[in-house]
Amino acid sequence: MSYILTKYKKNVLTFLNHRLVRDTLWTTVFNIIGKGIGFLIPFFIAAWFGVSAETDAFFFAYGIILFFAGIFAPVVESVVVPYIAEIRANNEDASEFVSGIISLTGIGLSLLLILFLLFIRPLLSLITRFDLKTLNLIYLLLFEISPLPILLIWTSVLAGTLNAYKKFSFPALSPSFRAIINLILIFLLKDRWGVHSIVIGYLAGEIVRLLTLIYLCKRILCLRIKFYFQLTSKLKDFFIKGFYQVIGMVGVGLNPVTDKIMASWLGAGSVSILHYADRLYMIPVTFATTGLMVTILSYWSEKFYNQNQKLIIDKEINRVLKIIFLPILFITVILILISQQVVNFAFEHGSFDQGKLSELRWVWICYLLGLPGYIIGLIYVRAFLVLKCTKMLMQIAFFTVATNLLFNFVLMSILGIKGIALSTSITITLTTFIQAVFFKTKIKRSKQ
């Protein structure tokens, strides 16, 4: 036991002396500031609007829009980093590459959103059990908030570019601008516009964030952001690799949408309970991972494209996992033990139905069971992204969709809304195991 502790201490000290760790710690701090305010938004919504058919409508519509944003924005923010690292290694200017991504994705996503709005209304009437009034409100909210995915993609491209240049603090802090404006506008307009004020807040906040990042890229990186529609070979390769990752993210993004659809079968308020628990779950996930995932992708990309050795990434993964596994496990146990106090503190006020607190707590606990697997899985995803193995991530995502759907059907019939959250945790853990196996297999083949 003493030998194990000594070796662990040595690994920790070695890790802490690395520049990557210093950047990770600072990026984590800035992310806590930047995204911490954003995590307050659901709690203010809960206090101002409570649990009702209207909040169900908003969270359902917002969940669908997040599905669109979630399959594109994280892709471009992460996939762009290895390409920028490669461009920098060749001493090239990244202006046209970044401008091309922004211009072409803007056109493509606009067309997709138009098609989506044309077909979503009849589809919702078939797959959900909302009443007609709620369905009409959902469709109106979807129309109002539809520009958000485009704005999120553009800000993600710029954030990923800044991260590739190791300017981590600016993208990390930028969500705070969006959140502050969001909360101010919701507060000022909630009595007049109801849940529509939340839409106005999100759109206005993201526009301010976009303009801020454009200014920073121009001022700090000397990038000239403009409209650029020429499909170069590098842009073509980016979109091909990005396409595989988008398809994979469609699978991953379908899971929360599917969860909300199936939650709508369980009665009024179920979608809201699931959403509130998910937001609580994402707080430790975000604080534990956003700094680390951003910095390791940038550093690993730079290291790989300077040395071009896959074994380097394998060694880096092993070193990171040795350091973070025990702390992740400890955090998970502590959060489960204090779950009642956390839920009471966050929701025991305002218009929130006090009778729902116990159910919300257990849904959150079911989500927390998948926390270690989720964080470890994100590390393996970054390794695949550095190697541009997005096709493999797509194949793994197909497994995730099927597994989550299967466990949803089985567990929700036994545990209700808690079963949907538990299904997510089981699926995450199995997916992480498969990612590890696939990555080790790829490394082993590279040695031969």
One Martini backbone bead per residue (centre of mass of N, CA, C, O) as a GRO file, in nm:
protein
  448
    1MET     BB    1   0.058   0.063  -0.021
    2SER     BB    2   0.304   0.253   0.005
    3TYR     BB    3   0.398   0.219  -0.290
    4ILE     BB    4   0.145   0.330  -0.427
    5LEU     BB    5   0.147   0.613  -0.294
    6THR     BB    6   0.431   0.695  -0.389
    7LYS     BB    7   0.373   0.669  -0.693
    8TYR     BB    8   0.136   0.866  -0.700
    9LYS     BB    9   0.292   1.113  -0.594
   10LYS     BB   10   0.497   1.120  -0.825
   11ASN     BB   11   0.294   1.161  -1.055
   12VAL     BB   12   0.174   1.424  -0.949
   13LEU     BB   13   0.435   1.598  -0.940
   14THR     BB   14   0.504   1.566  -1.239
   15PHE     BB   15   0.237   1.680  -1.346
   16LEU     BB   16   0.247   1.968  -1.195
   17ASN     BB   17   0.525   2.058  -1.359
   18HIS     BB   18   0.351   2.102  -1.598
   19ARG     BB   19   0.227   2.324  -1.827
   20LEU     BB   20  -0.043   2.188  -1.874
   21VAL     BB   21  -0.144   2.213  -1.580
   22ARG     BB   22  -0.143   2.517  -1.554
   23ASP     BB   23  -0.342   2.564  -1.785
   24THR     BB   24  -0.567   2.389  -1.669
   25LEU     BB   25  -0.616   2.542  -1.406
   26TRP     BB   26  -0.679   2.818  -1.534
   27THR     BB   27  -0.905   2.720  -1.724
   28THR     BB   28  -1.085   2.618  -1.501
   29VAL     BB   29  -1.127   2.885  -1.359
   30PHE     BB   30  -1.245   3.034  -1.607
   31ASN     BB   31  -1.479   2.832  -1.646
   32ILE     BB   32  -1.616   2.879  -1.377
   33ILE     BB   33  -1.675   3.171  -1.442
   34GLY     BB   34  -1.805   3.145  -1.728
   35LYS     BB   35  -2.016   2.891  -1.651
   36GLY     BB   36  -2.135   2.943  -1.369
   37ILE     BB   37  -2.356   3.143  -1.451
   38GLY     BB   38  -2.505   2.950  -1.647
   39PHE     BB   39  -2.591   2.744  -1.414
   40LEU     BB   40  -2.809   2.946  -1.290
   41ILE     BB   41  -3.045   2.959  -1.490
   42PRO     BB   42  -3.228   2.711  -1.409
   43PHE     BB   43  -3.282   2.822  -1.118
   44PHE     BB   44  -3.427   3.079  -1.208
   45ILE     BB   45  -3.642   2.939  -1.372
   46ALA     BB   46  -3.757   2.775  -1.138
   47ALA     BB   47  -3.833   3.030  -0.965
   48TRP     BB   48  -4.003   3.191  -1.195
   49PHE     BB   49  -4.169   2.915  -1.336
   50GLY     BB   50  -4.122   2.633  -1.253
   51VAL     BB   51  -4.367   2.365  -1.303
   52SER     BB   52  -4.481   2.317  -1.641
   53ALA     BB   53  -4.596   2.321  -1.958
   54GLU     BB   54  -4.412   2.559  -2.043
   55THR     BB   55  -4.142   2.439  -1.947
   56ASP     BB   56  -4.163   2.188  -2.115
   57ALA     BB   57  -4.161   2.335  -2.387
   58PHE     BB   58  -3.890   2.474  -2.360
   59PHE     BB   59  -3.705   2.227  -2.289
   60PHE     BB   60  -3.774   2.075  -2.543
   61ALA     BB   61  -3.688   2.286  -2.752
   62TYR     BB   62  -3.401   2.330  -2.635
   63GLY     BB   63  -3.312   2.034  -2.666
   64ILE     BB   64  -3.324   2.032  -2.977
   65ILE     BB   65  -3.129   2.269  -3.025
   66LEU     BB   66  -2.895   2.135  -2.869
   67PHE     BB   67  -2.871   1.906  -3.063
   68PHE     BB   68  -2.770   2.072  -3.297
   69ALA     BB   69  -2.538   2.214  -3.147
   70GLY     BB   70  -2.410   1.939  -3.028
   71ILE     BB   71  -2.326   1.826  -3.332
   72PHE     BB   72  -2.140   2.090  -3.413
   73ALA     BB   73  -1.987   2.270  -3.210
   74PRO     BB   74  -1.789   2.058  -3.078
   75VAL     BB   75  -1.665   1.970  -3.341
   76VAL     BB   76  -1.531   2.235  -3.440
   77GLU     BB   77  -1.375   2.297  -3.173
   78SER     BB   78  -1.203   2.024  -3.191
   79VAL     BB   79  -1.123   1.962  -3.493
   80VAL     BB   80  -0.967   2.236  -3.544
   81VAL     BB   81  -0.707   2.200  -3.374
   82PRO     BB   82  -0.527   2.006  -3.546
   83TYR     BB   83  -0.528   2.194  -3.797
   84ILE     BB   84  -0.397   2.438  -3.664
   85ALA     BB   85  -0.142   2.287  -3.577
   86GLU     BB   86  -0.056   2.220  -3.867
   87ILE     BB   87  -0.041   2.511  -3.972
   88ARG     BB   88   0.171   2.608  -3.765
   89ALA     BB   89   0.393   2.396  -3.843
   90ASN     BB   90   0.386   2.541  -4.150
   91ASN     BB   91   0.364   2.855  -4.132
   92GLU     BB   92   0.059   2.942  -4.156
   93ASP     BB   93  -0.239   3.093  -4.239
   94ALA     BB   94  -0.574   3.077  -4.075
   95SER     BB   95  -0.791   3.268  -4.198
   96GLU     BB   96  -0.921   3.107  -4.437
   97PHE     BB   97  -0.996   2.856  -4.280
   98VAL     BB   98  -1.184   2.989  -4.070
   99SER     BB   99  -1.369   3.143  -4.270
  100GLY     BB  100  -1.468   2.891  -4.424
  101ILE     BB  101  -1.612   2.754  -4.191
  102ILE     BB  102  -1.811   2.980  -4.124
  103SER     BB  103  -1.946   3.014  -4.404
  104LEU     BB  104  -2.029   2.713  -4.472
  105THR     BB  105  -2.183   2.646  -4.209
  106GLY     BB  106  -2.395   2.868  -4.230
  107ILE     BB  107  -2.533   2.765  -4.486
  108GLY     BB  108  -2.586   2.468  -4.417
  109LEU     BB  109  -2.750   2.511  -4.148
  110SER     BB  110  -2.977   2.686  -4.262
  111LEU     BB  111  -3.098   2.463  -4.440
  112LEU     BB  112  -3.150   2.257  -4.213
  113LEU     BB  113  -3.345   2.435  -4.043
  114ILE     BB  114  -3.564   2.468  -4.254
  115LEU     BB  115  -3.630   2.167  -4.281
  116PHE     BB  116  -3.691   2.114  -3.986
  117LEU     BB  117  -3.938   2.316  -3.957
  118LEU     BB  118  -4.115   2.166  -4.175
  119PHE     BB  119  -4.112   1.858  -4.014
  120ILE     BB  120  -4.153   1.868  -3.695
  121ARG     BB  121  -4.455   1.898  -3.625
  122PRO     BB  122  -4.573   1.617  -3.717
  123LEU     BB  123  -4.367   1.452  -3.553
  124LEU     BB  124  -4.444   1.540  -3.262
  125SER     BB  125  -4.742   1.425  -3.273
  126LEU     BB  126  -4.628   1.120  -3.281
  127ILE     BB  127  -4.388   1.108  -3.036
  128THR     BB  128  -4.581   1.264  -2.849
  129ARG     BB  129  -4.803   1.371  -2.545
  130PHE     BB  130  -4.885   1.644  -2.607
  131ASP     BB  131  -5.075   1.892  -2.622
  132LEU     BB  132  -5.173   2.127  -2.848
  133LYS     BB  133  -5.075   2.381  -2.698
  134THR     BB  134  -4.785   2.278  -2.643
  135LEU     BB  135  -4.705   2.220  -2.937
  136ASN     BB  136  -4.734   2.512  -3.038
  137LEU     BB  137  -4.522   2.629  -2.845
  138ILE     BB  138  -4.283   2.463  -2.937
  139TYR     BB  139  -4.278   2.563  -3.231
  140LEU     BB  140  -4.239   2.863  -3.166
  141LEU     BB  141  -3.973   2.830  -3.008
  142LEU     BB  142  -3.812   2.701  -3.238
  143PHE     BB  143  -3.827   2.944  -3.427
  144GLU     BB  144  -3.698   3.157  -3.234
  145ILE     BB  145  -3.421   2.968  -3.165
  146SER     BB  146  -3.283   2.877  -3.447
  147PRO     BB  147  -3.015   3.069  -3.456
  148LEU     BB  148  -2.832   2.946  -3.228
  149PRO     BB  149  -2.655   2.725  -3.372
  150ILE     BB  150  -2.496   2.923  -3.550
  151LEU     BB  151  -2.371   3.090  -3.324
  152LEU     BB  152  -2.233   2.849  -3.177
  153ILE     BB  153  -2.046   2.768  -3.410
  154TRP     BB  154  -1.892   3.029  -3.444
  155THR     BB  155  -1.783   3.041  -3.152
  156SER     BB  156  -1.640   2.760  -3.168
  157VAL     BB  157  -1.434   2.822  -3.383
  158LEU     BB  158  -1.295   3.055  -3.227
  159ALA     BB  159  -1.232   2.898  -2.970
  160GLY     BB  160  -1.058   2.675  -3.103
  161THR     BB  161  -0.846   2.868  -3.218
  162LEU     BB  162  -0.749   2.986  -2.948
  163ASN     BB  163  -0.668   2.711  -2.826
  164ALA     BB  164  -0.450   2.638  -3.041
  165TYR     BB  165  -0.288   2.908  -2.933
  166LYS     BB  166  -0.320   2.907  -2.610
  167LYS     BB  167  -0.592   3.097  -2.554
  168PHE     BB  168  -0.787   2.995  -2.301
  169SER     BB  169  -0.927   3.230  -2.138
  170PHE     BB  170  -1.127   3.357  -2.343
  171PRO     BB  171  -1.321   3.117  -2.401
  172ALA     BB  172  -1.382   3.060  -2.098
  173LEU     BB  173  -1.517   3.353  -2.034
  174SER     BB  174  -1.741   3.412  -2.257
  175PRO     BB  175  -2.007   3.280  -2.127
  176SER     BB  176  -2.062   3.510  -1.920
  177PHE     BB  177  -2.186   3.715  -2.113
  178ARG     BB  178  -2.432   3.549  -2.192
  179ALA     BB  179  -2.548   3.497  -1.904
  180ILE     BB  180  -2.592   3.786  -1.808
  181ILE     BB  181  -2.782   3.875  -2.034
  182ASN     BB  182  -2.989   3.656  -1.995
  183LEU     BB  183  -3.079   3.723  -1.703
  184ILE     BB  184  -3.162   4.015  -1.749
  185LEU     BB  185  -3.382   3.961  -1.969
  186ILE     BB  186  -3.558   3.767  -1.813
  187PHE     BB  187  -3.625   3.959  -1.581
  188LEU     BB  188  -3.744   4.199  -1.758
  189LEU     BB  189  -3.950   3.994  -1.951
  190LYS     BB  190  -4.120   3.770  -1.796
  191ASP     BB  191  -4.400   3.918  -1.750
  192ARG     BB  192  -4.452   3.969  -2.064
  193TRP     BB  193  -4.315   3.690  -2.221
  194GLY     BB  194  -4.215   3.471  -2.057
  195VAL     BB  195  -4.049   3.210  -2.207
  196HIS     BB  196  -3.952   3.404  -2.439
  197SER     BB  197  -3.728   3.548  -2.272
  198ILE     BB  198  -3.521   3.318  -2.288
  199VAL     BB  199  -3.464   3.335  -2.588
  200ILE     BB  200  -3.366   3.628  -2.598
  201GLY     BB  201  -3.127   3.585  -2.406
  202TYR     BB  202  -2.965   3.373  -2.567
  203LEU     BB  203  -2.926   3.535  -2.831
  204ALA     BB  204  -2.795   3.793  -2.719
  205GLY     BB  205  -2.557   3.656  -2.573
  206GLU     BB  206  -2.426   3.517  -2.829
  207ILE     BB  207  -2.369   3.772  -2.990
  208VAL     BB  208  -2.170   3.898  -2.791
  209ARG     BB  209  -1.971   3.662  -2.793
  210LEU     BB  210  -1.899   3.670  -3.094
  211LEU     BB  211  -1.787   3.962  -3.109
  212THR     BB  212  -1.561   3.915  -2.903
  213LEU     BB  213  -1.404   3.685  -3.058
  214ILE     BB  214  -1.346   3.840  -3.313
  215TYR     BB  215  -1.174   4.058  -3.180
  216LEU     BB  216  -0.958   3.867  -3.054
  217CYS     BB  217  -0.857   3.736  -3.319
  218LYS     BB  218  -0.764   4.005  -3.443
  219ARG     BB  219  -0.584   4.119  -3.205
  220ILE     BB  220  -0.406   3.855  -3.123
  221LEU     BB  221  -0.387   3.671  -3.410
  222CYS     BB  222  -0.437   3.829  -3.684
  223LEU     BB  223  -0.717   3.761  -3.792
  224ARG     BB  224  -0.917   3.745  -4.098
  225ILE     BB  225  -1.250   3.779  -4.082
  226LYS     BB  226  -1.442   3.632  -4.350
  227PHE     BB  227  -1.578   3.576  -4.646
  228TYR     BB  228  -1.535   3.216  -4.744
  229PHE     BB  229  -1.608   2.979  -5.032
  230GLN     BB  230  -1.353   2.812  -5.072
  231LEU     BB  231  -1.279   2.465  -5.139
  232THR     BB  232  -1.032   2.334  -5.002
  233SER     BB  233  -0.848   2.065  -4.917
  234LYS     BB  234  -0.853   2.123  -4.610
  235LEU     BB  235  -1.156   2.175  -4.587
  236LYS     BB  236  -1.247   1.906  -4.698
  237ASP     BB  237  -1.112   1.732  -4.480
  238PHE     BB  238  -1.255   1.862  -4.243
  239PHE     BB  239  -1.551   1.787  -4.334
  240ILE     BB  240  -1.510   1.485  -4.337
  241LYS     BB  241  -1.421   1.449  -4.046
  242GLY     BB  242  -1.662   1.609  -3.932
  243PHE     BB  243  -1.887   1.426  -4.037
  244TYR     BB  244  -1.830   1.181  -3.862
  245GLN     BB  245  -1.863   1.338  -3.595
  246VAL     BB  246  -2.152   1.432  -3.643
  247ILE     BB  247  -2.279   1.154  -3.655
  248GLY     BB  248  -2.188   1.083  -3.372
  249MET     BB  249  -2.337   1.329  -3.237
  250VAL     BB  250  -2.616   1.244  -3.315
  251GLY     BB  251  -2.617   1.002  -3.134
  252VAL     BB  252  -2.551   1.149  -2.870
  253GLY     BB  253  -2.781   1.372  -2.903
  254LEU     BB  254  -3.026   1.171  -2.905
  255ASN     BB  255  -3.040   1.084  -2.613
  256PRO     BB  256  -3.171   1.338  -2.473
  257VAL     BB  257  -3.413   1.348  -2.666
  258THR     BB  258  -3.517   1.066  -2.606
  259ASP     BB  259  -3.552   1.110  -2.306
  260LYS     BB  260  -3.768   1.337  -2.334
  261ILE     BB  261  -3.974   1.177  -2.491
  262MET     BB  262  -4.007   0.950  -2.273
  263ALA     BB  263  -4.079   1.148  -2.040
  264SER     BB  264  -4.355   1.242  -2.171
  265TRP     BB  265  -4.498   0.961  -2.084
  266LEU     BB  266  -4.491   1.038  -1.749
  267GLY     BB  267  -4.584   1.329  -1.743
  268ALA     BB  268  -4.612   1.615  -1.599
  269GLY     BB  269  -4.270   1.736  -1.534
  270SER     BB  270  -4.058   1.523  -1.633
  271VAL     BB  271  -3.882   1.692  -1.820
  272SER     BB  272  -3.794   1.898  -1.604
  273ILE     BB  273  -3.661   1.703  -1.405
  274LEU     BB  274  -3.450   1.595  -1.602
  275HIS     BB  275  -3.319   1.869  -1.662
  276TYR     BB  276  -3.236   1.955  -1.376
  277ALA     BB  277  -3.056   1.706  -1.323
  278ASP     BB  278  -2.865   1.749  -1.563
  279ARG     BB  279  -2.758   2.026  -1.471
  280LEU     BB  280  -2.633   1.924  -1.210
  281TYR     BB  281  -2.443   1.717  -1.347
  282MET     BB  282  -2.282   1.932  -1.532
  283ILE     BB  283  -2.122   2.080  -1.320
  284PRO     BB  284  -1.895   1.871  -1.247
  285VAL     BB  285  -1.818   1.811  -1.536
  286THR     BB  286  -1.724   2.095  -1.617
  287PHE     BB  287  -1.519   2.151  -1.384
  288ALA     BB  288  -1.346   1.879  -1.446
  289THR     BB  289  -1.305   1.917  -1.789
  290THR     BB  290  -1.276   2.183  -1.955
  291GLY     BB  291  -0.978   2.238  -1.906
  292LEU     BB  292  -0.850   1.962  -1.982
  293MET     BB  293  -0.975   1.914  -2.272
  294VAL     BB  294  -0.855   2.165  -2.403
  295THR     BB  295  -0.545   2.129  -2.342
  296ILE     BB  296  -0.488   1.837  -2.445
  297LEU     BB  297  -0.565   1.889  -2.738
  298SER     BB  298  -0.349   2.103  -2.793
  299TYR     BB  299  -0.091   1.954  -2.692
  300TRP     BB  300  -0.124   1.685  -2.844
  301SER     BB  301  -0.131   1.808  -3.126
  302GLU     BB  302   0.145   1.941  -3.122
  303LYS     BB  303   0.310   1.685  -3.057
  304PHE     BB  304   0.218   1.508  -3.295
  305TYR     BB  305   0.289   1.719  -3.542
  306ASN     BB  306   0.602   1.710  -3.456
  307GLN     BB  307   0.635   1.366  -3.428
  308ASN     BB  308   0.435   1.139  -3.527
  309GLN     BB  309   0.333   0.963  -3.251
  310LYS     BB  310   0.107   0.747  -3.107
  311LEU     BB  311   0.253   0.670  -2.838
  312ILE     BB  312   0.230   0.944  -2.702
  313ILE     BB  313  -0.078   0.935  -2.648
  314ASP     BB  314  -0.081   0.680  -2.476
  315LYS     BB  315   0.099   0.793  -2.248
  316GLU     BB  316  -0.080   1.036  -2.177
  317ILE     BB  317  -0.329   0.882  -2.090
  318ASN     BB  318  -0.205   0.715  -1.860
  319ARG     BB  319  -0.116   0.957  -1.691
  320VAL     BB  320  -0.392   1.093  -1.648
  321LEU     BB  321  -0.549   0.848  -1.525
  322LYS     BB  322  -0.366   0.815  -1.271
  323ILE     BB  323  -0.454   1.096  -1.151
  324ILE     BB  324  -0.793   1.116  -1.183
  325PHE     BB  325  -0.951   0.869  -1.076
  326LEU     BB  326  -0.971   0.910  -0.766
  327PRO     BB  327  -1.099   1.195  -0.763
  328ILE     BB  328  -1.355   1.116  -0.916
  329LEU     BB  329  -1.457   0.906  -0.715
  330PHE     BB  330  -1.473   1.096  -0.473
  331ILE     BB  331  -1.673   1.304  -0.588
  332THR     BB  332  -1.907   1.108  -0.637
  333VAL     BB  333  -1.953   1.020  -0.345
  334ILE     BB  334  -2.001   1.299  -0.221
  335LEU     BB  335  -2.246   1.385  -0.396
  336ILE     BB  336  -2.430   1.156  -0.301
  337LEU     BB  337  -2.421   1.224   0.009
  338ILE     BB  338  -2.517   1.549  -0.064
  339SER     BB  339  -2.777   1.554  -0.246
  340GLN     BB  340  -3.000   1.670  -0.063
  341GLN     BB  341  -2.867   1.946  -0.002
  342VAL     BB  342  -2.835   2.042  -0.294
  343VAL     BB  343  -3.131   2.029  -0.385
  344ASN     BB  344  -3.244   2.217  -0.167
  345PHE     BB  345  -3.067   2.465  -0.233
  346ALA     BB  346  -3.156   2.490  -0.545
  347PHE     BB  347  -3.507   2.428  -0.507
  348GLU     BB  348  -3.608   2.543  -0.210
  349HIS     BB  349  -3.784   2.762  -0.395
  350GLY     BB  350  -4.032   2.931  -0.498
  351SER     BB  351  -4.220   2.751  -0.757
  352PHE     BB  352  -4.125   2.490  -0.658
  353ASP     BB  353  -4.212   2.165  -0.612
  354GLN     BB  354  -4.158   2.000  -0.315
  355GLY     BB  355  -4.259   1.706  -0.406
  356LYS     BB  356  -4.000   1.683  -0.625
  357LEU     BB  357  -3.725   1.655  -0.471
  358SER     BB  358  -3.683   1.348  -0.437
  359GLU     BB  359  -3.691   1.276  -0.736
  360LEU     BB  360  -3.459   1.460  -0.825
  361ARG     BB  361  -3.238   1.332  -0.655
  362TRP     BB  362  -3.248   1.039  -0.786
  363VAL     BB  363  -3.186   1.128  -1.070
  364TRP     BB  364  -2.909   1.248  -1.004
  365ILE     BB  365  -2.777   0.991  -0.893
  366CYS     BB  366  -2.801   0.830  -1.157
  367TYR     BB  367  -2.610   1.019  -1.308
  368LEU     BB  368  -2.354   1.001  -1.116
  369LEU     BB  369  -2.274   0.700  -1.182
  370GLY     BB  370  -2.143   0.814  -1.473
  371LEU     BB  371  -1.901   1.011  -1.420
  372PRO     BB  372  -1.635   0.853  -1.460
  373GLY     BB  373  -1.696   0.752  -1.749
  374TYR     BB  374  -1.731   1.028  -1.882
  375ILE     BB  375  -1.447   1.150  -1.833
  376ILE     BB  376  -1.278   0.921  -1.959
  377GLY     BB  377  -1.413   0.933  -2.238
  378LEU     BB  378  -1.315   1.222  -2.313
  379ILE     BB  379  -1.017   1.147  -2.335
  380TYR     BB  380  -1.044   0.947  -2.572
  381VAL     BB  381  -1.167   1.143  -2.770
  382ARG     BB  382  -0.917   1.329  -2.791
  383ALA     BB  383  -0.733   1.115  -2.913
  384PHE     BB  384  -0.898   1.069  -3.172
  385LEU     BB  385  -0.882   1.366  -3.271
  386VAL     BB  386  -0.579   1.391  -3.307
  387LEU     BB  387  -0.591   1.139  -3.523
  388LYS     BB  388  -0.863   1.168  -3.695
  389CYS     BB  389  -1.078   0.931  -3.573
  390THR     BB  390  -1.400   0.983  -3.646
  391LYS     BB  391  -1.514   0.716  -3.752
  392MET     BB  392  -1.490   0.558  -3.487
  393LEU     BB  393  -1.676   0.744  -3.321
  394MET     BB  394  -1.926   0.686  -3.491
  395GLN     BB  395  -1.948   0.382  -3.430
  396ILE     BB  396  -1.978   0.413  -3.123
  397ALA     BB  397  -2.240   0.586  -3.129
  398PHE     BB  398  -2.433   0.366  -3.230
  399PHE     BB  399  -2.414   0.200  -2.972
  400THR     BB  400  -2.523   0.416  -2.777
  401VAL     BB  401  -2.809   0.443  -2.886
  402ALA     BB  402  -2.903   0.148  -2.855
  403THR     BB  403  -2.844   0.118  -2.551
  404ASN     BB  404  -3.017   0.351  -2.439
  405LEU     BB  405  -3.288   0.256  -2.553
  406LEU     BB  406  -3.299  -0.017  -2.414
  407PHE     BB  407  -3.270   0.083  -2.113
  408ASN     BB  408  -3.510   0.267  -2.111
  409PHE     BB  409  -3.735   0.057  -2.148
  410VAL     BB  410  -3.661  -0.113  -1.900
  411LEU     BB  411  -3.623   0.107  -1.658
  412MET     BB  412  -3.886   0.288  -1.680
  413SER     BB  413  -4.082   0.050  -1.599
  414ILE     BB  414  -3.950   0.045  -1.301
  415LEU     BB  415  -3.837   0.371  -1.231
  416GLY     BB  416  -3.898   0.568  -1.441
  417ILE     BB  417  -3.723   0.854  -1.452
  418LYS     BB  418  -3.475   0.712  -1.320
  419GLY     BB  419  -3.423   0.507  -1.553
  420ILE     BB  420  -3.317   0.711  -1.761
  421ALA     BB  421  -3.065   0.801  -1.600
  422LEU     BB  422  -2.943   0.516  -1.561
  423SER     BB  423  -2.910   0.452  -1.859
  424THR     BB  424  -2.697   0.668  -1.913
  425SER     BB  425  -2.476   0.553  -1.723
  426ILE     BB  426  -2.445   0.275  -1.851
  427THR     BB  427  -2.377   0.369  -2.137
  428ILE     BB  428  -2.122   0.531  -2.070
  429THR     BB  429  -1.954   0.299  -1.950
  430LEU     BB  430  -1.955   0.112  -2.199
  431THR     BB  431  -1.836   0.317  -2.402
  432THR     BB  432  -1.562   0.360  -2.263
  433PHE     BB  433  -1.464   0.071  -2.287
  434ILE     BB  434  -1.466   0.066  -2.600
  435GLN     BB  435  -1.271   0.297  -2.647
  436ALA     BB  436  -1.027   0.164  -2.512
  437VAL     BB  437  -1.013  -0.086  -2.693
  438PHE     BB  438  -0.984   0.059  -2.968
  439PHE     BB  439  -0.728   0.219  -2.901
  440LYS     BB  440  -0.540  -0.016  -2.829
  441THR     BB  441  -0.566  -0.153  -3.103
  442LYS     BB  442  -0.446   0.080  -3.272
  443ILE     BB  443  -0.171   0.088  -3.132
  444LYS     BB  444  -0.089  -0.207  -3.184
  445ARG     BB  445  -0.090  -0.178  -3.498
  446SER     BB  446   0.134   0.049  -3.510
  447LYS     BB  447   0.370  -0.152  -3.410
  448GLN     BB  448   0.366  -0.359  -3.668
   0.00000   0.00000   0.00000
